[in-house]
Amino acid sequence: GLAFVDTPGVGGLGQPHLSATLGLLPDADALLMVSDTSQEFTAPELTFIRQAVEICPVATIVATKADLYPHWREIVAANSAHLQRARVTTPVTPVSSALRTHALALNDKELNDESNFPAIIKFLTDKVLSRENDRIKDEVVTEIHAAAEHLMLAVSTELAAINDPDTIEHIKAELERKKDDAQNALQQNALWQQVLGDGIADLTADVDHDLRNRFRNITAHTERIIDGCDPTQHWAEIGAELENVVATAVGDNFVWAHQRAEALAAEVARNFVEAGLDSVELAEIKARDMGGGLGEFNPVARLESEPIRAGHKVITGMRGSYGGMVMFGMLTSLAGLGMFNPLSLGAGLVLGRKAYKEDMENRMLRVRGEAKMNVRRFVDDVSFAVGKESRDRLRNIQRHLRDHYRGIANQITRSLNESLQATMAAAQIEAGERDNRVRELERQLNILRQVVDNAVKLTPALAQ
């Protein structure tokens, strides 16, 4: 059966749920991205689609409410163009749930086809269910293929030793060499393990530096925005944009780390082969092996300062102007003028304006400082949580690669030990038993070859 997970939306003004949604994708076999046909993709939606298909490539975009908006065809075409420019090959499937409901109620096949729901069912059947069945089949066939090849090694070496007794010493020497190579690969100081350790250390440092660099740029950009406006008037927009770009940066960092981990797995495999082991299965780095703990972030803290009101502006101006009028009124009263005269009133207006301007500037500096502190606190909280999760993911990758290649080395060592024992037994076989043993080994070898050939036919990737 199928299990569906309905995640929070990611296309609004702020998308604090994007990271949580992205963290669920490693455990998903397929992605259904739902976006109605009322408008074209937003920038957050395109960003999410780009990140999501790199982690979960089996995906389709469901354009809903095709019955509600008469221009849905233009919207679908525009969205397809956006995806093409972003180099995303995910198809767009327009559907109408209203038509689907009527079709089921009326048992109308034509109306059901018009709703385009059969396209979604076909996607789930062909791309999800059959893909899961194919994956299980490939895993079983691969295991059978590997077991047959290891058995062929023991049978073929024993058969060669019986057919050509003069080459027994040469065969034993070759098997001993391969056995030593396999055992050397199991040592803690093996080259591939050094490459793995150094690669993980470099990857951890690079991923951490990439994340810090993204956050530094985000913080600097947000602070420039704060310096150019009154944060109390635009804090909601600033906070939404900050949550948006931080979530995007975390997602990009996660995807980049996954790609680098795959490259590291290939590099370790090359060194493993260079250590002398012939048949090495490349470790598959699944996104779920990296963990998916990109939890939901707490939103940006509220700005405590409130927008200044007209009454406060009037009181601030009056406070400054009153002191100016009194001071200049007392000076001009010595010259025989009254306390309130044109000079004292003018001085009061000038000083009142100056006091008002200074108060506004001080207040703006204080508000902007508080806004920047909230931004830095939010980015620091996200960096602290994501940094820990990132290090945990990379440690899981290291353990996964280490266990994978250790298992291969152990398996090869066992096969070589069995081959050595078979070779030594072949050297001691009596002449009368030789023909019977040759026939039995040839029969076994023929069966194993058929198993290997059939496995390759069922899974062509094994031929590589």
Secondary structure, 3 states (H helix, E strand, C coil): CCCCCCCCCCCCCCCCCHHHHHHHHHHCCCEEEEEECCCCCCHHHHHHHHHHHHHCCCEEEEEECCCCCCCHHHHHHHHHHHHHHCCCCCCEEECCHHHHHHHHHHCCHHHHHHHCHHHHHHHHHHHHHHHHHHHHHHHHHHHHHHHHHHHHHHHHHHHHHHHCHHHHHHHHHHHHHHHHHHHHHHCCCCHHHHHHHHHHHHHHHHHHHHHHHHHHHHHHHHHHHHHCCCHHHHHHHHHHHHHHHHHHHHHHHHHHHHHHHHHHHHHHHHHHHHCCCCCCCCCCCCHHHHCCCCCCCCCCCCCCCCCCCHHHHHHHHHHHHHHHHHHHHHHHHHCCCCCCCHHHHHHHHHHHHHHHHHHHHHHHHHHHHHHHHHHHHHHHHHHHHHHHHHHHHHHHHHHHHHHHHHHHHHHHHHHHHHHHHHHHHHHCCCHHHHHHHHHHHHHHHHHHHHHHHHHHHHCHHHHC
